[in-house]
């Protein structure tokens, strides 16, 4: 018997930790949260050949702001019918065995609203290290398994083409940045029942991410954290 734990996630590199000899990869919905600060280049004032450059402006970037940019961009290219998502909307990362990883927005009842994979992405390092206690016959974690890797969250709407209409001129958010750091992931399995079914709770967090990008015409430096959480329903084969 065997099971595969997905350690890497995103539209870029995916790292798999195979714990036995046959594999089972379950669908998963990973809820994404981000808390970051952008430092925007300050303005320059020139007087008598002397440039005075203002201090950088700080701008808070959280999940709500990511959703606001995504709604604006998806609306601009005609893929979503409003410039805002409804209250309670959440950003999720979906693992589909058939189509791979994607980023979506769901409402407060987990109903699909929009695919935002054209502006939101993630990637991970090819290497990862881990520790823990695993039943090699079933692939079930006997104790919490912890893994570490480099991971990146990115937002980039530079390839989005706004579709103008007779009623309005649609505009994109004009945002392009990444946030990268050491991610710590934990996997905790419940005891399987008599049918071999069990749940796995998983969390991945980058606590001290850094990155850079552009907002409009302004260069930005970004620092902050982002997190993925999920509860998976698994089965021993």
C-alpha positions in Angstrom: 0.0 0.0 0.0 1.1 3.5 -0.5 0.2 7.1 -0.6 1.7 10.3 -1.9 1.9 13.6 0.0 2.0 16.7 -2.1 4.7 18.9 -0.6 5.0 21.4 -3.5 2.0 23.4 -4.7 1.3 25.9 -7.4 1.5 26.5 -11.1 5.2 26.1 -11.2 7.3 23.3 -9.6 5.5 20.6 -7.7 7.6 18.4 -5.3 6.1 15.0 -4.3 7.1 13.0 -1.2 6.2 9.4 -2.0 5.9 7.4 1.2 5.3 3.9 -0.1 5.1 2.1 -3.4 1.7 2.9 -5.1 0.3 6.4 -5.2 -2.9 8.2 -4.3 -3.2 11.9 -4.9 -6.5 13.3 -3.6 -8.3 16.5 -4.7 -7.6 19.3 -2.3 -8.8 22.9 -1.8 -6.2 25.0 -0.1 -7.4 28.3 1.5 -4.9 31.1 0.9 -4.3 34.1 3.2 -1.7 36.9 2.8 -0.6 39.7 4.9 2.1 42.0 3.4 3.4 45.5 3.2 4.4 47.2 0.0 7.0 50.0 0.0 6.3 52.3 -3.0 9.0 54.6 -4.4 8.4 58.2 -3.2 8.2 61.1 -5.5 11.1 63.3 -6.5 11.2 67.1 -6.3 14.0 69.0 -8.1 14.9 72.5 -7.0 18.1 74.2 -8.3 19.8 71.0 -9.3 19.0 69.3 -6.0 16.7 66.3 -6.0 14.7 65.7 -2.9 13.2 62.2 -2.8 10.3 61.6 -0.5 10.2 58.6 1.9 8.6 55.4 0.5 4.8 55.1 0.9 3.6 52.0 2.8 0.6 50.1 1.4 -0.9 47.1 3.2 -1.6 44.1 0.9 -3.8 41.4 2.3 -6.1 38.8 0.9 -8.9 41.3 0.6 -6.7 43.5 -1.6 -5.6 40.6 -3.7 -9.3 39.7 -4.3 -10.0 43.4 -5.2 -7.2 43.5 -7.8 -8.3 40.1 -9.2 -11.9 41.1 -9.6 -10.8 44.3 -11.4 -8.6 42.4 -13.7 -11.0 39.6 -14.5 -13.7 42.1 -15.2 -11.4 44.2 -17.4 -10.7 41.2 -19.7 -14.4 40.1 -19.7 -14.1 37.0 -17.6 -16.1 38.1 -14.6 -19.3 40.2 -14.5 -18.4 42.7 -11.7 -15.5 44.8 -10.5 -15.8 43.3 -7.0 -16.3 39.9 -5.5 -19.1 39.5 -2.9 -18.5 39.7 0.8 -17.1 36.5 2.2 -15.2 35.5 -1.0 -12.1 33.5 -0.5 -8.9 32.8 -2.5 -8.3 29.1 -2.9 -5.7 27.0 -4.6 -7.2 23.9 -6.2 -5.4 20.6 -6.9 -7.2 18.7 -9.6 -5.5 15.3 -10.6 -6.8 15.9 -14.2 -5.9 19.6 -14.8 -3.3 20.3 -12.1 -3.1 23.3 -9.8 -5.1 26.5 -10.3 -6.2 29.5 -8.3 -9.9 30.3 -7.9 -12.2 32.6 -6.0 -15.2 31.0 -4.2 -18.0 32.6 -2.3 -18.8 32.2 1.4 -20.5 28.8 0.6 -17.5 27.5 -1.4 -19.3 28.1 -4.7 -17.1 28.9 -7.7 -16.9 32.6 -8.7 -13.9 32.9 -11.0 -10.7 31.3 -12.1 -7.8 33.8 -11.4 -4.9 31.6 -12.4 -4.0 34.1 -15.2 -3.0 36.6 -12.5 -2.2 34.6 -9.4 0.4 31.9 -9.3 2.9 30.1 -7.0 6.0 28.0 -7.3 8.4 26.1 -5.1 12.0 24.9 -5.0 12.9 21.5 -6.4 14.4 20.5 -3.0 12.6 20.0 0.2 13.5 18.4 3.5 11.2 16.8 6.1 11.0 14.9 9.4 8.4 12.9 11.2 7.1 9.4 11.7 5.3 7.6 8.9 3.7 4.1 8.6 5.5 2.8 5.5 2.8 0.1 4.9 -0.1 2.6 4.7 1.6 5.9 4.1 -0.3 7.4 7.1 1.5 9.8 9.3 1.9 8.3 12.8 2.9 11.7 14.1 3.0 15.2 12.6 5.2 15.4 9.5 7.0 18.7 9.0 8.6 19.8 5.7 10.5 22.8 4.6 11.1 24.3 1.1 11.3 27.7 -0.7 8.0 28.9 -1.9 6.7 31.9 -3.8 3.3 33.6 -4.2 3.0 36.0 -7.2 0.5 38.4 -8.6 1.0 39.6 -12.2 -1.6 41.2 -14.5 0.9 42.5 -17.0 -0.4 40.1 -19.7 -4.1 41.0 -19.1 -5.7 42.9 -22.0 -8.6 45.1 -21.0 -11.6 44.8 -23.3 -13.2 48.3 -23.8 -16.9 48.7 -24.2 -19.1 51.4 -25.5 -20.3 52.2 -21.9 -17.0 52.3 -20.2 -13.2 52.1 -20.4 -12.0 49.1 -18.5 -8.6 49.2 -16.8 -6.5 46.6 -15.1 -5.0 47.0 -11.6 -1.5 47.3 -13.0 0.1 45.1 -10.4 3.1 42.8 -10.7 4.9 41.4 -7.6 6.2 38.3 -5.9 6.7 37.3 -2.3 9.2 34.5 -1.6 10.6 32.8 1.5 11.2 29.6 3.5 7.9 27.7 3.9 7.2 25.4 6.8 4.5 22.8 6.1 2.9 20.4 8.6 0.8 17.3 7.8 -1.3 15.7 10.6 -3.3 12.5 10.0 -6.2 11.2 11.9 -6.4 7.5 12.7 -7.9 5.7 9.7 -11.3 4.0 10.3 -12.1 0.4 9.5 -12.8 1.3 5.9 -9.3 2.9 5.5 -10.7 6.5 5.4 -9.0 9.3 7.3 -8.5 13.0 7.3 -5.3 15.0 6.9 -4.9 18.5 8.1 -2.2 20.5 6.4 -0.8 24.0 6.8 2.0 25.7 4.9 3.3 29.1 6.0 5.9 31.6 4.8 6.5 33.9 7.8 9.2 36.2 6.5 8.7 36.5 2.8 10.3 39.3 0.7 10.0 40.3 -2.9 9.7 43.1 -5.4 7.6 44.3 -8.3 5.8 47.2 -9.9 2.5 48.9 -9.2 1.6 51.2 -12.1 4.8 53.0 -12.9 6.3 52.7 -9.4 8.8 50.1 -8.3 7.9 48.4 -5.0 9.6 46.2 -2.4 7.3 43.7 -0.6 7.6 42.0 2.8 5.1 39.8 4.6 3.6 36.4 5.1 1.3 34.0 3.3 -0.4 30.7 4.3 -2.2 27.7 2.9 -4.5 25.5 4.9 -6.5 22.5 3.9 -8.3 19.4 5.3 -8.0 16.4 3.0 -10.2 13.3 2.9 -7.8 10.4 2.1 -8.1 6.6 1.7 -5.6 3.8 2.2 -5.4 1.7 -1.0 
